[in-house]
């Protein structure tokens, strides 16, 4: 079977896929961080006699703040990749290169 001489690569689709992954992950982590800041508490509080002995409230708020910052950074990165993807071509056509090795020769 002869391979075609050119191949099409969907460039903009790759950028949109990366933006969707960053956006979903960032949204999920930012929401979990907000939950940890305002509602949640560490699991260590369930097993200790006195709450907030193993993990202090200060450390827990620092952890929740980091989660929110990380989630928002991922959302911003997803948005930036989506904006940059508008400048990319939909597809790119190039000459097919021969593989360096073939399986099952």
C-alpha positions in Angstrom: 0.0 0.0 0.0 1.4 3.3 -1.1 1.2 6.2 1.3 0.0 9.6 0.1 2.7 12.1 -0.7 1.4 14.9 1.5 -0.2 14.9 4.9 -2.6 17.3 6.6 -2.1 18.4 10.2 -4.9 20.1 12.1 -3.0 22.9 13.8 -5.8 25.0 15.2 -7.5 21.9 16.6 -4.4 21.1 18.7 -4.5 24.6 20.2 -8.2 24.3 21.0 -7.7 21.0 22.6 -4.9 22.3 24.8 -7.0 25.3 25.8 -10.0 23.1 26.7 -7.7 20.9 28.9 -6.2 23.9 30.7 -9.6 25.5 31.0 -11.4 22.5 32.5 -8.5 21.7 34.8 -8.2 25.3 36.0 -11.9 25.7 36.6 -12.0 22.4 38.6 -9.0 23.3 40.7 -10.2 26.9 41.3 -13.6 25.7 42.5 -12.0 23.2 44.8 -9.7 25.9 46.2 -12.7 28.1 46.9 -14.5 25.2 48.6 -11.4 24.6 50.7 -11.1 28.3 51.7 -14.8 28.8 52.7 -16.4 25.5 53.5 -13.9 22.6 53.7 -11.4 21.6 56.3 -8.5 19.2 56.4 -9.2 15.5 56.8 -6.9 15.4 59.8 -9.6 17.3 61.7 -11.9 14.3 61.5 -9.4 12.0 63.2 -7.9 14.3 65.9 -9.3 14.9 69.4 -9.0 18.7 69.0 -9.5 20.2 65.5 -6.7 22.2 63.9 -3.9 20.6 65.8 -2.2 18.7 63.0 -2.9 21.3 60.3 -3.3 24.9 61.4 -5.9 27.2 60.0 -3.1 29.4 58.6 -1.5 26.5 56.7 -4.9 25.4 55.4 -5.8 28.9 54.1 -2.3 29.1 52.5 -3.0 25.7 50.8 -6.5 26.9 49.6 -5.1 30.1 48.3 -2.4 28.3 46.4 -5.2 26.1 44.8 -7.2 29.1 43.8 -4.1 30.8 42.3 -3.0 27.7 40.5 -6.6 27.2 39.1 -6.8 30.8 37.9 -3.3 30.5 36.3 -4.5 27.5 34.4 -7.7 29.3 33.3 -5.6 32.2 32.1 -3.2 30.0 30.2 -6.2 28.2 28.6 -7.7 31.6 27.6 -4.3 32.8 26.2 -3.9 29.6 24.1 -7.4 30.0 22.8 -6.7 33.6 21.8 -3.4 32.6 20.2 -5.1 29.7 18.3 -7.1 32.2 16.3 -3.9 33.3 14.5 -3.0 29.7 13.6 -4.1 28.2 10.3 -6.9 25.6 10.4 -4.8 22.9 8.7 -1.2 22.7 7.5 -0.2 20.5 4.5 3.3 19.2 4.2 5.3 16.5 2.4 5.2 13.2 4.1 8.5 12.1 5.5 9.6 8.5 5.4 9.8 6.9 8.9 13.3 6.2 10.3 12.3 2.6 11.0 9.3 0.4 10.3 7.7 -2.2 12.5 7.3 -5.7 11.2 9.7 -5.5 8.2 
